[in-house]
Amino acid sequence: MKNLMDRRAVLGTASLAAAVAVLGSSEAEAQSTGGRMTVHILDLYSGMPASGVKVDLFMNKGEQMIPVKSVMTDADGRPESGPVLSGDAFSLGRYMITFDLSDYFKGIDKTLPANFFRKVSMEFEVTDEEMPLHIPLQCTPWTQACSVLPGS
């Protein structure tokens, strides 16, 4: 059992070191505190992060969904600008996030038939302004899985 504990400690330390190396220490510190909303799109068809996908965020105001922010994903499958929302912009309320896959899969493989999923949308509620939220989307041209995870 002791060896198992030592392996976990080594793996945890290595993961943290890798994150700091990838993000840079100041960015890692900035992302470790306070409320924010991050997204990550993984293309399970190609086994790569989904680059060039438009992500739109809306907030419910009364009976309408009002546009809040629109971003594009980079080569890592994350928005080029960092968190979708953070700081004062990250507030309590009902939101809808939309991932526009309309042309993404056709762009990576011209032999694919028309996409079944054109846009993937999900509604959720922010109930704690201090709790970071992460929204991962895993997709193929025919399937998708999306959730809202606390923390990250």
Steps between C-alpha positions, in 0.01 A plus 500: 500500500790736572625474140153592375497813716846601379392457136197723558714772658746486209222508240326791675821701518581422136152610390532830684846560354371427150208742544731777619738433209217513245312796645786699644509564873313833496215363286476187715470718812235718337293197405526336842287753690147639473207429277542452128355299214727297274424274204693227319393316184643158422440346158478126565474428125853623431633457854602866516378822664246680278657814353298776335164428662281802580368504858215737590391577856159648581345610831130483583353846558127474561368279223788561257848356455733799455841449331785536751812387316611324182842330474689263269698199620873473440719197422452381859119501463466789745408864436799702382410774751504272807194452725166577334406701811697606805511770765199733514364362170450160668168551679204307634229409251375265231721455195498317169820399322501403132778319315470552123624182331338590165815501291758360741476131407465569127816706527707214641358221278337584167364143466266534798126527433306803625535547874222367717594745778519850354497683832523354847327714763468458874325710764630517856497723806784670688411491870838591653712786361812365672474143364689449173304312233647293219291396199662220299346389170598167351372454148506303178306581182211289638515521880574745778538505876502827694484581871563777751763404756573694818860594556790472255 
